[in-house]
Amino acid sequence: ADVEIAYLQIKDMFGFGGDFKFGRDWYQHGHGFVMHNYADAISYTKRCGDVDLALNAFFERQDAKDDRNPNGTDNDTHQIWNINADYSYKNHDMYLGFYYGTSLEENKVFNIEFGSHGPVSNCNDKVTYDVAAVYHNLNVKEEGVEDDKGWLAHVAFNYDSHKQLTAKVAYTMADEESYAPVNVENYNRWCDGDETIFEDMYLFAMSNNGNTNEAFQNLQDIKVQVGYTLKNADKHSFRLAYDNVQNKKDPTETEVFSNTFAEITGRDYVKNLKANIITFDYTYKLAENTRIRLGYQNGKIEADNMPDVKTNLYYTEIYSRF
C-alpha cells in the first residue's frame, strides 16, 4: 500500500508566526512545472507584508522504483531546498520559486520557475491569461561533460462565461536541454488534482507504455480546449481537447534528445516528429463527494523515419473523497 497524505501541522510553533508542516502532503506551486506531486517535506510558511513565503525541504527519492517505474531504484535519497514567493497586485497573481538539489550522480540541479495569472482586462474577468517560464541548470560533476542549461515557456488565454462555457488556447515549448521537473505527476487530475498543462499528452504516453517521468524536452505543444456544463443540470459536464505536439528541433544521428515520446517511438533519433491527440470526456457528479468520468482519446504519432503509431483509448473513473 502507498500512503500519500500523512502529516503534522503546527501553527505558530515558536511564537514568531508562520506554520510548520512535517510529513507527506500534496505540493504544487505556480503552474506546477517543477513541483506538482505528493512529497515528503518539512515546510514553513509565513506571510511577510504582501508576500506569501514558503521554505521547503523536500526529501526526493531520485528515480524511485514503484508500479509506474518498475526499473527504478530505491538506493538513494536526496534533499531538495525550495523557496517560494507569491504576490498579488490588482487581481494579478505572480509567483517565483527556487529549487536546488543533487542528482544520483551528485550533479547539482537548479531550477527557477516564475509566472503570473490574471485577467486580460480589469473590466472583464471572463478572459484571463497564464504565463510561465522555467530555467533549468544541471551542473555536471564529470569533467569534460558540458552543463545542461535549458528553458521552458508557456502562455495561455482562457475564457470562462461563469455559466456554462469554458475555453482555452495554450502554447508550451521547451528546448533540447530543458529538464524542469523535480517532482511532477502530469496526469494527477484524474485523482482530483488541478488540471495540468500536459495531462492529455501524458495520458496518451502512459497508455502506449511510454515513460511519463520523461521531461517535456525538445517539444512544442499547441493545445485547444473547450468545456461545457449543461444548463440547469450542472451534474453533467463535457470537455473536448486537441493537442498538436512537434519536435522543436530535429536531432542529428549523433544527438539524442530524450522526450515524452521516446519510448513510444522506440527510437532516440526521430526526424520531423508530430503527434495529434484528441481527448473527449464526460463527467457526472453523482453526489457532492463522488463523480464518474467517461473518456475517449484518439492519438497518432508520425515521423519521417518510423511507422505511424495510432491508438484509441477508452477510460472510466469513479472517484470519491471522504
Secondary structure, DSSP 4 states (H G I P E B T S, - for coil): -----EEEEEETTTSSS-EEEEEEEEEE-TTSSSEEEEEEEEEEEEEETTEEEEEEEEEE-TTB-BTTBTT-B-S--EEEEEEEEEEEETTEEEEEEEEEEE-TT--EEEEEEEEEEEEEETTEEEEEEEEEEEEEEEE--STT-PPEEEEEEEEEEEEE-SSSEEEEEEEEEE-TT----SEE-TTGGGGT----TTHHHHHHHHHTT--TTS---SEEEEEEEEEEE-TT-TTEEEEEEEEEEEESSPPPTT-----TTHHHHT-S--SS-EEEEEEEEEEEEEETTEEEEEEEEEEEEEETTEEEEEEEEEEEEEEE--
